Amino acid sequence: GKKAKKSKSADDSAEEKSAAASAAASTASLDANLEAPESMTDAQIDALNQEAQAELAQSLKSRGNKFFQAKRYEKAIELYTQALRFAKDPVFYSNRAACYAASSDHEKVIQDCTSALELESRYVKALIRRAQAFESTEKFRDSLYDFTTACILEDFGNNLAATSAERVLKKLAEAEAHERVEKRSPRLPSKSFISGYLNSFRNSGEEAVATDGENLSEADALFNEALSFTALQEYSQAIDSVEKAVAAVEKTDGSDVQRVADIYSLRGMFNFLKSNLDQALEDLNKALVVEPSHVRSYLRKANLFTEKKDLEEVSSLLDQAHKADSENAETFFQQGQVHFLKQEFEAASNDYKRAAELDPDFVYPRIQLGVVQFKVGKIEEAMATFDEAMKKFPTRSDLYNYYGEVLAEQGGYDSAIGAFEKAIELDNTNPLPYVNQAISLFQTSGQPDRALTLIREALKVDPECELAVAALSQIYLQMGMFEESLAMLRRAVDLAKSEEEMISAITFRETTAAQFRFMKEHPELLSKMMGGGM
């Protein structure tokens, strides 16, 4: 019995020794892994407590940072990847994204920053890094949103985010506008815009008159028809008639046509209004070849080059118009408009006065004289100019509308609203006084319902009125009706006449869309956004 007991005791001793040796080997292995945690298996990592995992993750991150600073990005990526096995930390994703950014691997930057932001939605560094990657891959809308979000989160104090948002917004707007303008067919702007343009001239041309009992040529008859349609604001029919008139001129030698220059000039005007500038220039040049002293063609060319912002060429064309007719009221008026555009107000004022002297029945020089007098603070003179004009032209709706505009600009909203009401009374087919009255009411009394009713009336009168669409988008925005505002802003982009106007409309649309998206994704930060004035 004693022998057996002795043997059992020896076995126990052997097992204890084996267990101790195994534990010692395991500890030695763990210590070795702690020195090189990247070699640990998932099972070994899972066996560690949370504190140990966090400590090893930070160790790997610190080593990754050193390799990043040494620009050894592949090794840094390895270490950040290993750190993420120990802890899903947004900083590790963002740091690894910085390595991918240095290697221009923009898609992986986006993936890692997105992972970081899923863990911490207000992580500004990851937002900016992802925004930069979106910009590099020409995903400008996503880039703008991230930069905008960073701006709001940092109380609009992050200069990098703010300047980057402006840069991306510019790229987005310019790229879209350029593509849209390249693809779209030439088209007319709104009726109210065309009417405003036509009002800067006394008329659109002189009708051809049959002489000595002879019938008018086909081209002259079609030209007269085009003028009649223009006067009725039936602009599509006017274009159709003037196109036929050009065809009628070109199928003969034109010797029996009285109004060859006028026909080409009128078509040039409509091409200009459709932003078909090359064809417009060709038409106006043909008019001037036929009749080198055709003043209205010089003035229409001047409008075209004003659109192109070539003011030197505009001045040259106005000089040629003066040489052709030194006492033409329209030339002085157009010259005044150029001076006004250049903020040369005294010269503009003199031109408007001269235009009004040369043609006392031409209302627009008087309107613009009153506007420029208001502009330079000559309030009494401006009021006298408008009073005199209203006595002379008591039935001109556009006169009262402009008068209301300058009163509103001076802060006289009650008087302005009265002027707009008078303008509507005189001509309820003009959308502009409806819109201006709506804006004045909304600004002074905050009456959104009445303002919206007026703008909807304007859009019934002219569904494509650019001013009505823009005003409606602003009122919706101020009422917090983002979706309705965005619908109007998309419409404003469609209605934009020039590439420059389209860039402006797209800029406003995208800024509003980014704010609306932020509001939906971060409703708890709405007060922060509103406080920043966006």
Secondary structure, 3 states (H helix, E strand, C coil): CHHHHHHHHHHHHHHHHHHHHHHHHHHHHHHHHHHCHHHCCHHHHHHCCHHHHHHHHHHHHHHHHHHHHCCCHHHHHHHHHHHHHHCCCHHHHHHHHHHHHHCCCHHHHHHHHHHHHHHCCCCHHHHHHHHHHHHHCCCHHHHHHHHHHHHHHCCCCCHHHHHHHHHHHHHHHHHHHHHHHHHCCCCCCCHHHHHHHHCCCCCCCCCCCCCCCCCCCHHHHHHHHHHHHHHCCCHHHHHHHHHHHHHHHHCCCCCCCCCHHHHHHHHHHHHHHCCCHHHHHHHHHHHHHHCCCCHHHHHHHHHHHHHCCCHHHHHHHHHHHHHHCCCCHHHHHHHHHHHHHCCCHHHHHHHHHHHHHHCCCCHHHHHHHHHHHHHCCCHHHHHHHHHHHHHHCCCCHHHHHHHHHHHHHCCCHHHHHHHHHHHHHHCCCCHHHHHHHHHHHHHHHCCHHHHHHHHHHHHHHCCCCHHHHHHHHHHHHHCCCHHHHHHHHHHHHHHCCCHHHHHHHHHHHHHHHHHHHHHHHCHHHHHHHHHCCC
